Structures are given as structure tokens and as C-alpha cells.
Amino acid sequence: MTDVLGLADVCISTASTAVLDGVYMDVPMAIYENDQPVFQNLPNITGVDDVEYFVSNPSGADLTEIQFHYGDVEKNFEKCCDTIEMVMQ
């Protein structure tokens, strides 16, 4: 997914880990069929008009709240590694 997002100007997806990949890669994201409260600040796609508007105005995708909610990736990896090491000892 990250290879594809690296080539994308914007991304429209269902609420999935693809959204998180895009958010952390700073790719403007929009959601269709959104059922996840954490993604409520992203543009919601309900029809063709929404797609056209989002593609022409991708700056409406607020990624900062989602990045704050899930935290810094490097710090999260470090916490995971520390926990695994502790369990393995």
C-alpha cells in the first residue's frame, strides 16, 4: 500500500489501515462508508460530487487529529520492541 500511496496525490478509501498509511505519509485522505469515529474529520465521500470536490480541494483533509490520536510511529515501534524484549526475558 505504501508503494501505491507514494505515487498518489490523494486517496479515497474505506476506513482501513490504508487510511493510516496515507495519514502518516501526508497523503490527503477521504473516506467512504465511514463507520470509524476517529476518521470523522476526514472528508466523507457520499457521491460523485464529493469525489470531484475532494480531488480539486484535497487540503480539506485534516490529518493532524488522526496523527495525534495514534501517536508518533517511531515512538510506538520503540514501545512495542521494549515490550517484546521484556516479555522475552
SULBELUR-V249557 format. One record per residue. N is the residue number from 1. RES is the residue in one letter. PHI is phi in whole degrees, -180 to 180 (none if undefined). OMEGA is omega in radians with two decimals (NA if undefined). NEAR is the number of other ideal C-beta (glycine too) atoms within 10 Angstrom. Layout:
# SULBELUR-V249557
n:N res:RES phi:PHI omega:OMEGA near:NEAR
n:N res:RES phi:PHI omega:OMEGA near:NEAR
This chain:
# SULBELUR-V249557
n:1 res:M phi:none omega:-3.12 near:14
n:2 res:T phi:-66 omega:3.07 near:11
n:3 res:D phi:-63 omega:3.14 near:6
n:4 res:V phi:-67 omega:-3.14 near:12
n:5 res:L phi:-64 omega:3.08 near:19
n:6 res:G phi:-64 omega:3.12 near:10
n:7 res:L phi:-99 omega:-3.00 near:7
n:8 res:A phi:-90 omega:3.01 near:13
n:9 res:D phi:-86 omega:3.10 near:8
n:10 res:V phi:-147 omega:3.08 near:18
n:11 res:C phi:-144 omega:3.02 near:22
n:12 res:I phi:-119 omega:-3.05 near:20
n:13 res:S phi:-147 omega:2.88 near:22
n:14 res:T phi:-73 omega:3.09 near:14
n:15 res:A phi:-67 omega:-3.06 near:17
n:16 res:S phi:-154 omega:3.09 near:13
n:17 res:T phi:-67 omega:3.04 near:9
n:18 res:A phi:-60 omega:3.11 near:18
n:19 res:V phi:-64 omega:3.13 near:24
n:20 res:L phi:-64 omega:3.08 near:19
n:21 res:D phi:-58 omega:-3.14 near:18
n:22 res:G phi:-64 omega:3.14 near:27
n:23 res:V phi:-60 omega:-3.12 near:24
n:24 res:Y phi:-75 omega:3.05 near:16
n:25 res:M phi:-97 omega:-3.13 near:15
n:26 res:D phi:61 omega:3.03 near:11
n:27 res:V phi:-91 omega:3.10 near:22
n:28 res:P phi:-57 omega:-3.06 near:22
n:29 res:M phi:-117 omega:2.96 near:27
n:30 res:A phi:-134 omega:-3.05 near:24
n:31 res:I phi:-122 omega:2.89 near:22
n:32 res:Y phi:-121 omega:-3.05 near:15
n:33 res:E phi:55 omega:-3.09 near:10
n:34 res:N phi:-75 omega:3.05 near:19
n:35 res:D phi:-126 omega:-3.10 near:8
n:36 res:Q phi:-112 omega:-3.13 near:13
n:37 res:P phi:-56 omega:-3.10 near:9
n:38 res:V phi:-64 omega:-3.13 near:14
n:39 res:F phi:-100 omega:-3.06 near:23
n:40 res:Q phi:-63 omega:-3.14 near:11
n:41 res:N phi:-82 omega:3.08 near:16
n:42 res:L phi:-81 omega:3.08 near:26
n:43 res:P phi:-57 omega:-3.14 near:22
n:44 res:N phi:-102 omega:-3.11 near:14
n:45 res:I phi:-96 omega:3.10 near:19
n:46 res:T phi:-120 omega:-3.14 near:10
n:47 res:G phi:-173 omega:-3.08 near:8
n:48 res:V phi:-61 omega:3.14 near:8
n:49 res:D phi:-61 omega:3.10 near:9
n:50 res:D phi:-64 omega:3.11 near:15
n:51 res:V phi:-62 omega:-3.12 near:16
n:52 res:E phi:-61 omega:3.14 near:10
n:53 res:Y phi:-65 omega:-3.12 near:14
n:54 res:F phi:-62 omega:-3.12 near:22
n:55 res:V phi:-63 omega:3.13 near:13
n:56 res:S phi:-87 omega:-3.14 near:8
n:57 res:N phi:-137 omega:-3.05 near:12
n:58 res:P phi:-70 omega:-3.11 near:16
n:59 res:S phi:-69 omega:3.10 near:7
n:60 res:G phi:-73 omega:3.14 near:12
n:61 res:A phi:-84 omega:-3.13 near:21
n:62 res:D phi:-88 omega:-3.08 near:14
n:63 res:L phi:-91 omega:-2.98 near:18
n:64 res:T phi:-64 omega:-3.12 near:9
n:65 res:E phi:-65 omega:3.12 near:14
n:66 res:I phi:-69 omega:3.10 near:21
n:67 res:Q phi:-61 omega:3.11 near:15
n:68 res:F phi:-65 omega:-3.11 near:9
n:69 res:H phi:-60 omega:-3.08 near:12
n:70 res:Y phi:-90 omega:3.05 near:13
n:71 res:G phi:86 omega:-3.13 near:10
n:72 res:D phi:-75 omega:-3.07 near:12
n:73 res:V phi:-61 omega:-3.12 near:11
n:74 res:E phi:-61 omega:3.12 near:8
n:75 res:K phi:-65 omega:3.11 near:9
n:76 res:N phi:-64 omega:3.09 near:11
n:77 res:F phi:-61 omega:-3.13 near:10
n:78 res:E phi:-63 omega:3.10 near:11
n:79 res:K phi:-61 omega:3.13 near:12
n:80 res:C phi:-63 omega:-3.14 near:10
n:81 res:C phi:-63 omega:3.13 near:10
n:82 res:D phi:-62 omega:3.13 near:10
n:83 res:T phi:-65 omega:3.12 near:10
n:84 res:I phi:-62 omega:3.11 near:10
n:85 res:E phi:-61 omega:-3.14 near:9
n:86 res:M phi:-65 omega:3.14 near:8
n:87 res:V phi:-67 omega:-3.11 near:7
n:88 res:M phi:-72 omega:-3.13 near:6
n:89 res:Q phi:-75 omega:NA near:5
